Amino acid sequence: MKLGFVGCGTIASAMVTGLCSTRSAGPITLSPRNAQVAAGLASRFADVQIAPTNQAVLDASEVVVLAVRPQIASGVLSELRFRPDHHVVSLIAALPLECIRSGTTPAALVTRAVPLPSVALRQGPTAIHPPTQLIKALFEALGTAIELDDESEFDAFAAATAIMASYFTFASTVSGWMTRNGVAPDNARTYVGEMLRGMAATSLAAPDRSFNALAEEHQTRGGLNEQVLQLTTRDGSFVALDRALDTVLKRLQAGASQ
Ligand SMILES: NC(=O)c1ccc[n+]([C@@H]2O[C@H](COP(=O)([O-])OP(=O)(O)OC[C@H]3O[C@@H](n4cnc5c(N)ncnc54)[C@H](OP(=O)(O)O)[C@@H]3O)[C@@H](O)[C@H]2O)c1
């Protein structure tokens, strides 16, 4: 598969790194911006080349990944000439399928996908819509592909990706608290990271157990975990998270800029 990226920032870089890390990915053509990121990838991976223009990316590719920010997407697309045999993969979370289709005519197939930065390590889920065998295979090489028939369901997956920074802030809050209580920063960092890894492994090892069931199993009546859960629940932390996700979903559904 000849793969091309229009937009070479955080998520394109993660995909290219994941694809090139273990096996020959086939030729990958990058657009010239961001020049520094593109040059770094081209110097690390023999399969990667940088095109002089966005159009040259399309001309060299069968599958074209759109990885620009939503604010500039329509301007970028309006300058490009797609071919009927192009398969377009849009990572632009705020743009519905219909918008991408009309901006990439006459490309044969358009798929939306929402990979996460952990694809660089070939881990984590990527939701795709609509189900497309070729694109499922692309993201199976980078972790777990989840095919969705329904675009509104896809939007809920895209909204759920907005928890990443909060997750790391949660981890930072715990390790920072440990540090303020006398733990060396390196030890706190290692401890919290390994603790979170262990809990992720526990949940993946028991896919039939709901997260609520796991929360019950990880607290003793009158114990320390119950105490923290009760206090953070009483403070409204989880309701606030639920509401924040509502606002993200509304923003995505409105096609607003990120
Ligand atoms: N980050 C994530 O975890 C993630 C996950 C899923 C989906 N997405 C989606 O993926 C898209 C990109 O996100 P990102 O986080 O990778 O953003 P980013 O790091 O800002 O990357 C965007 C890239 O687009 C380049 N660019 C700007 N103008 C361009 C143009 N006219 N032609 C070609 N490239 C141009 C930028 O280059 P310069 O730096 O030179 O301006 C930059 O390299 C967004 O729509 C986002 O919704 C992101």
The ligand as an SDF file (V2000), in Angstrom:
LIG
                    3D

 48 52  0  0  0  0  0  0  0  0999 V2000
   -3.2850   14.3120   18.4490 N   0  0  0  0  0  0  0  0  0  0  0  0
   -4.1580   13.3420   18.5830 C   0  0  0  0  0  0  0  0  0  0  0  0
   -4.1180   12.5430   19.5570 O   0  0  0  0  0  0  0  0  0  0  0  0
   -5.2070   13.0980   17.5370 C   0  0  0  0  0  0  0  0  0  0  0  0
   -5.9090   11.8950   17.5610 C   0  0  0  0  0  0  0  0  0  0  0  0
   -6.8560   11.6320   16.5780 C   0  0  0  0  0  0  0  0  0  0  0  0
   -7.1220   12.5730   15.6110 C   0  0  0  0  0  0  0  0  0  0  0  0
   -6.4560   13.7620   15.6170 N   0  0  0  0  0  0  0  0  0  0  0  0
   -6.7900   14.7260   14.5560 C   0  0  0  0  0  0  0  0  0  0  0  0
   -5.6910   14.7640   13.6680 O   0  0  0  0  0  0  0  0  0  0  0  0
   -5.5340   16.0820   13.1480 C   0  0  0  0  0  0  0  0  0  0  0  0
   -4.1040   16.5190   13.4080 C   0  0  0  0  0  0  0  0  0  0  0  0
   -3.8940   16.5290   14.8170 O   0  0  0  0  0  0  0  0  0  0  0  0
   -2.4270   16.6780   15.4150 P   0  0  0  0  0  0  0  0  0  0  0  0
   -2.5820   16.5480   16.8720 O   0  0  0  0  0  0  0  0  0  0  0  0
   -1.4810   15.7710   14.6940 O   0  0  0  0  0  0  0  0  0  0  0  0
   -2.1290   18.1990   15.0360 O   0  0  0  0  0  0  0  0  0  0  0  0
   -0.7220   18.9210   14.8250 P   0  0  0  0  0  0  0  0  0  0  0  0
    0.3250   18.2790   15.6530 O   0  0  0  0  0  0  0  0  0  0  0  0
   -0.9460   20.3720   14.9400 O   0  0  0  0  0  0  0  0  0  0  0  0
   -0.3960   18.5650   13.2990 O   0  0  0  0  0  0  0  0  0  0  0  0
   -1.0080   19.2300   12.2260 C   0  0  0  0  0  0  0  0  0  0  0  0
    0.0300   19.3660   11.1390 C   0  0  0  0  0  0  0  0  0  0  0  0
   -0.5460   20.0030   10.0090 O   0  0  0  0  0  0  0  0  0  0  0  0
    0.4850   20.7940    9.4060 C   0  0  0  0  0  0  0  0  0  0  0  0
   -0.0540   21.7740    8.5090 N   0  0  0  0  0  0  0  0  0  0  0  0
   -0.4490   23.0560    8.7670 C   0  0  0  0  0  0  0  0  0  0  0  0
   -0.8880   23.6330    7.6200 N   0  0  0  0  0  0  0  0  0  0  0  0
   -0.7630   22.6870    6.6510 C   0  0  0  0  0  0  0  0  0  0  0  0
   -1.0510   22.6810    5.2660 C   0  0  0  0  0  0  0  0  0  0  0  0
   -1.5600   23.7390    4.6270 N   0  0  0  0  0  0  0  0  0  0  0  0
   -0.7840   21.5530    4.5690 N   0  0  0  0  0  0  0  0  0  0  0  0
   -0.2820   20.4550    5.1770 C   0  0  0  0  0  0  0  0  0  0  0  0
    0.0060   20.4010    6.4870 N   0  0  0  0  0  0  0  0  0  0  0  0
   -0.2420   21.5120    7.1990 C   0  0  0  0  0  0  0  0  0  0  0  0
    1.1690   21.4000   10.6050 C   0  0  0  0  0  0  0  0  0  0  0  0
    2.4210   21.8980   10.2310 O   0  0  0  0  0  0  0  0  0  0  0  0
    3.0460   23.2190   10.9290 P   0  0  0  0  0  0  0  0  0  0  0  0
    3.4540   22.7750   12.2990 O   0  0  0  0  0  0  0  0  0  0  0  0
    4.1610   23.5940   10.0160 O   0  0  0  0  0  0  0  0  0  0  0  0
    1.9410   24.2580   10.9950 O   0  0  0  0  0  0  0  0  0  0  0  0
    1.2490   20.1980   11.5280 C   0  0  0  0  0  0  0  0  0  0  0  0
    2.3650   19.4240   11.2370 O   0  0  0  0  0  0  0  0  0  0  0  0
   -6.5830   16.9680   13.8290 C   0  0  0  0  0  0  0  0  0  0  0  0
   -7.6640   17.1870   12.9480 O   0  0  0  0  0  0  0  0  0  0  0  0
   -7.0390   16.1520   15.0320 C   0  0  0  0  0  0  0  0  0  0  0  0
   -8.4210   16.3230   15.2790 O   0  0  0  0  0  0  0  0  0  0  0  0
   -5.4940   14.0330   16.5320 C   0  0  0  0  0  0  0  0  0  0  0  0
  1  2  1  0
  2  3  2  0
  2  4  1  0
  4  5  1  0
  4 48  2  0
  5  6  2  0
  6  7  1  0
  7  8  2  0
  8  9  1  0
  8 48  1  0
  9 10  1  0
  9 46  1  0
 10 11  1  0
 11 12  1  0
 11 44  1  0
 12 13  1  0
 13 14  1  0
 14 15  2  0
 14 16  1  0
 14 17  1  0
 17 18  1  0
 18 19  2  0
 18 20  1  0
 18 21  1  0
 21 22  1  0
 22 23  1  0
 23 24  1  0
 23 42  1  0
 24 25  1  0
 25 26  1  0
 25 36  1  0
 26 27  1  0
 26 35  1  0
 27 28  2  0
 28 29  1  0
 29 30  1  0
 29 35  2  0
 30 31  1  0
 30 32  2  0
 32 33  1  0
 33 34  2  0
 34 35  1  0
 36 37  1  0
 36 42  1  0
 37 38  1  0
 38 39  2  0
 38 40  1  0
 38 41  1  0
 42 43  1  0
 44 45  1  0
 44 46  1  0
 46 47  1  0
M  CHG  2   8   1  16  -1
M  END
$$$$
